[in-house]
């Protein structure tokens, strides 16, 4: 990805003369555009809702870290939990990129704003499931550990985060890709 820009074929250039008579390349976008099917007022509302979803997912992610369960001292349980912060950070990058976008998005802007939010929410769900599985494995290997209720609370505290990410996915599909766009007439 660093050396291969997937968006370079979306741009073309032509030489033009500047004021001093020298040739200078002028680049312009020739790729496809994604037009959002709503107005600016609706876009602002969707921006706010996406930001609220991100903040709620962040709060739901912080809660399991506040528990002091015995499994938190195991790298097997701790690592997937810590890794869940990465897609959430990318989610916020997507939200803030969507704040700066217009209603007509280039392919690059669409991928780095709208699609980034969706993929980040999916990654949060996957990592939450992995974290729960690792917690269950630790629980079984240690025969319940010292505080089984704390372990159960840790495992159950992943449910709100997963539910929020799933609800965001449903909202995302409804907001950005309404059903009437896919109906053949």
NORPEHU-V814786 format. One record per backbone hydrogen bond with DSSP energy under -1.0 kcal/mol. CO is the residue of the C=O (numbers start at 0). NH is the residue of the N-H. Records with the same first field share a line. If there is no record, write none. Layout:
CO->NH  NH
This chain:
4->7
6->9
7->10
9->29  30
11->27
13->25
15->23
17->20
21->17
23->15
25->13
27->11
33->104
38->42
39->43
40->44
41->45
42->46
43->47
44->48
45->49
46->50
47->51
48->52
49->53
50->54
51->55
52->56
53->57
54->58
55->59
56->60
57->61
58->62
62->65
68->71
69->72
70->73
73->77
74->78
76->80
77->81
78->82
81->84
83->87
84->88
85->89
86->90
87->91
88->92
89->93
90->94
91->95
92->96
93->97
94->98
95->99
102->35
104->33
105->109
106->110
107->111
109->114
112->116
113->117
114->118
115->119
116->120
117->121
118->122
119->123
120->124
121->125
122->126
123->127
124->128
125->129
126->130
127->131
128->132
129->133
130->134
131->135
132->136
133->137
134->138
135->139
136->140
137->141
138->143
139->142
141->144
146->150
147->151
148->152
149->153
150->154
151->155
152->156
154->157
155->158
157->161
158->162
159->163
160->164
161->165
162->166
163->167
164->168
165->169
166->170
167->171
168->172
169->173
170->174
171->175
172->176
177->180
178->181
